[in-house]
Amino acid sequence: MNLKSLLSNVEPTAKVAAAEPPKPTEKTAAAPSQALSSSLNAAISAIGTTKVASAPEAPSGAVAEVAKLAGSVIGMSKQADEQYMQHLADVFADRFVSRLGEHKAAADSLNAKTASEMGITAEEIALVKLSRENPAQFLADVQRGMEDGQRGSEKSAAETYQETYNGVVVGIHKTAAAHYAHGYEVADVVLREAAA
């Protein structure tokens, strides 16, 4: 029921009476209030019987069977999608691990070729492994080797200096002796020519 139907139930005299100032008689004052109250009572009773929107009725017959079948197909489709995605993830992970293994094998072969091509010996590779496994011991060994090398180089430097010095002195003596001998020969020739 709407407002238009409510107003149509009101008598036209009530409309006029409401528009004009009421006359002080009892008759005119009582008539509009009765008409209005009866209209309100009719509207209230109509509200109680007004149909309210409710949930749609459940389908019956063939429509119900089709709806049920569609629901089960949708459920199976979701389950199939989940299984497919799980299978796809498994395949992706397996392929990733496989490719990672291939790359590691290729890198190892390149490293082995590079080491042999560069002339790196197995002993040097063992030193690198030792430095990774126990860096403190490796540093101590390197320090000890440097100290030994420094002592050895100091010793060899002194020996080299002495050998060089001795060689220079011997060379000077030889050169001086050769010049002395040559000077003696020249002086002997000059003296013989002067005596002749």
Phi, psi and omega in degrees: 000138181244180184294325181297317180291329177294316182288334179289336178285341180283138181291148180295333179291330180291325179294315180293317182298324181286331181283323179268152176295137183294147177275152185289014179272157182286326184298312183289329181286326184280327185297312181294323183291326177291319181294319180293316180294323178293324177295317179295319178297320179294320180293320180293318179292327179291327179295320180296330182262001181290139181284133179255142180295134181231181179297145180296150181292147179292138180294153181229159175076224183294326180296320179295320180293319179294318179297319179295317179296319179296319178297319180290324178294319178297318178298317178294324180295317179297317180295319179295320178298317179296317179294320179296316180295321177296316178297318179297318178296319178297315180297317180299315181295317179298316181294322179297313180296320179297314180295324178297319176296320178297317180294322179295317179297318179295318179294320178297319180292322177294319179295320179294318179295317182296318181296316181290323179292329181276354179082025178280129184271168178295328179295320179292322177296321177296323177296320178295317178297318179298320181294329178283320185283319183220081185295328181295314179295320179299316179296321178296318178296320179295317179298315179298318178296322178294318179295317177298317179296322179292317177297317180295321180288326176295318179295314181290330177294318179295317179295319180296320179297313181298316179297318180294316179300312179300319179296319179294317180297316179298318179298319179296316179298318180296314181296317179296319180293321179295317179294320179299316181294319179293318177297321177297318180293318179296316180297322179295318180293318181296316181294322179292322180287325178289329179279341183269000000 
